[in-house]
Amino acid sequence: MKHDDYLDRVRSQLGLVHLYCGDGKGKTTAATGIAVRAKGLGLNVLFVQFLKSGTSAELDSLRRLGIEIMSGQPTGKFVFQMNEQEKAATRDYHGRRLADAMARSREGIDLLILDEILGAIATGMVDEAAVTGFLKTKPTRLEVVLTGRDPSGELLTHADYVSEVVMRKHPFESSGTPARPGIEY
């Protein structure tokens, strides 16, 4: 079977929603793994990050593989550190990012990853109704991955896969070890 025929067959089986959630380390790592696997087969991947600076080490590797990335934010602060003006700017920025990602997903993307979208929803930086509305109307053969903590019941109903990453032990909790480049980001 020619590779193009094989890819067409693979694409005909796409269309499910994955949700990687929980308080443990590994949600973005799992999403990155699926992106690498899909791109390795020849699928078109869009990796979109919310509430992240755009400097995580995995992004350089993903770019080298030819994966399209949307990342970064208007301020280098966590939402709880922002004043109301910064929150408004961040809300607008991420709203446009989500709209751009939804539009791009209708242009031949096979796998859309919305990394830390659950955190963006929980902090009010992204409207959950926009995400659930998109999941209801997404292209039929678009595979979607959502990551973050504490998904709502409604988001859970839209997911075909739900994998919860549970923290049993973490060096920050036991010894105050901060996040390390190349390992946690």
C-alpha positions in Angstrom: 0.0 0.0 0.0 1.3 3.4 -0.9 2.0 5.8 2.0 -0.6 8.3 0.7 -3.3 5.6 0.7 -2.2 4.5 4.1 -2.4 8.1 5.4 -5.9 8.5 3.9 -7.0 5.3 5.8 -5.4 6.6 9.0 -7.1 10.0 8.6 -10.5 8.3 8.1 -10.2 6.9 11.6 -9.4 10.2 13.3 -11.9 12.4 15.2 -11.7 11.6 18.9 -11.1 13.9 21.8 -8.4 13.1 24.4 -8.3 14.8 27.8 -5.1 14.6 30.0 -5.9 16.0 33.4 -4.8 15.8 37.0 -2.3 17.3 39.5 0.6 15.1 38.4 3.5 15.8 36.1 3.1 14.4 32.6 0.1 15.9 30.9 2.1 18.1 28.4 4.6 15.3 28.1 1.8 12.9 26.9 0.5 15.6 24.5 4.0 16.1 23.1 4.4 12.4 22.6 1.2 12.1 20.6 2.3 15.1 18.5 5.6 13.4 17.8 3.9 10.1 16.9 1.4 11.8 14.6 4.0 13.9 12.8 6.2 10.8 12.4 3.4 9.2 10.5 3.0 12.3 8.3 -0.1 13.9 9.9 -0.5 17.6 10.2 -0.2 18.8 13.8 -1.0 22.1 15.5 0.3 22.4 19.1 -1.3 25.4 20.9 -0.3 26.4 24.4 -2.2 28.6 26.8 -0.8 30.3 30.0 2.8 29.3 29.0 5.7 31.5 28.0 6.6 29.8 24.8 10.1 28.9 26.0 9.6 25.2 27.1 12.3 23.1 25.7 10.0 20.7 23.9 8.8 23.4 21.5 12.2 23.6 19.8 12.1 19.9 19.1 8.5 20.0 17.9 9.4 22.9 15.5 12.3 20.9 14.1 9.9 18.1 13.3 7.7 20.6 11.4 5.0 20.9 13.9 3.2 24.2 13.9 3.3 25.9 17.4 1.3 28.7 18.9 2.6 29.7 22.3 3.5 32.6 24.5 1.4 35.2 26.4 1.4 39.0 26.8 2.8 38.9 30.3 5.3 36.7 32.0 3.2 36.5 35.1 0.9 33.8 36.5 -2.7 34.8 36.4 -2.9 35.2 40.2 0.0 37.7 40.0 -1.8 39.9 37.3 -3.6 43.1 37.9 -7.0 43.5 36.2 -5.6 45.2 33.1 -3.1 42.4 32.6 -5.9 39.8 33.1 -8.0 41.6 30.5 -5.1 41.7 28.0 -4.4 38.0 28.6 -8.0 37.0 28.3 -8.2 38.9 24.9 -4.9 37.3 23.8 -6.0 33.8 24.6 -9.4 34.3 23.1 -7.8 35.3 19.8 -5.4 32.4 20.1 -8.3 29.9 20.5 -10.1 31.5 17.6 -7.0 31.2 15.4 -6.5 27.6 16.4 -10.1 26.7 15.7 -9.8 28.4 12.2 -6.5 26.7 11.5 -8.0 23.3 12.5 -10.4 23.6 9.6 -7.5 24.0 7.1 -6.1 20.5 6.9 -4.9 19.9 10.5 -5.2 16.3 11.6 -4.3 16.7 15.3 -5.0 19.8 17.4 -3.4 20.0 20.9 -4.8 22.6 23.3 -2.1 22.4 26.0 -3.1 23.9 29.4 -6.5 24.9 28.0 -8.2 23.6 31.2 -6.0 26.0 33.3 -7.0 28.9 30.9 -10.6 28.0 31.5 -10.3 27.7 35.2 -8.6 31.1 35.5 -11.2 32.8 33.3 -8.6 33.4 30.5 -10.6 31.3 28.0 -14.4 30.9 27.8 -15.3 27.3 28.4 -18.4 27.7 26.1 -16.1 28.6 23.2 -14.2 25.3 23.8 -17.3 23.1 24.2 -18.9 24.8 21.2 -15.8 24.0 19.1 -15.8 20.4 20.2 -19.4 20.1 19.1 -18.7 21.5 15.7 -15.1 20.6 15.0 -14.2 18.9 11.7 -15.3 15.3 11.9 -11.8 13.9 11.3 -9.9 16.2 13.6 -8.3 14.6 16.6 -8.1 16.9 19.6 -6.1 16.8 22.8 -6.9 19.0 25.9 -4.6 19.2 28.9 -4.7 20.7 32.4 -6.3 20.3 35.8 -9.9 19.9 36.9 -12.0 19.5 33.8 -15.6 20.3 34.1 -18.3 17.7 33.8 -19.2 19.1 30.4 -15.7 18.8 29.0 -15.5 15.2 30.3 -18.7 14.4 28.4 -17.0 15.5 25.1 -13.9 13.4 25.7 -13.4 10.0 24.3 -10.3 9.4 26.3 -9.8 10.7 29.8 -6.4 10.0 31.4 -5.8 11.3 34.9 -2.2 11.9 36.0 -2.0 11.7 39.8 0.8 13.1 41.8 1.9 10.6 44.5 5.2 12.2 45.2 7.0 15.3 43.8 10.4 16.8 44.7 8.9 20.3 45.2 6.6 18.9 47.8 9.2 16.9 49.7 12.3 19.2 49.3 11.3 22.4 47.6 13.1 21.5 44.4 11.8 23.9 41.7 10.9 23.1 38.1 14.0 22.3 36.1 14.7 23.1 32.5 14.7 20.1 30.2 12.8 18.0 32.7 9.7 20.0 33.8 9.9 22.6 31.0 
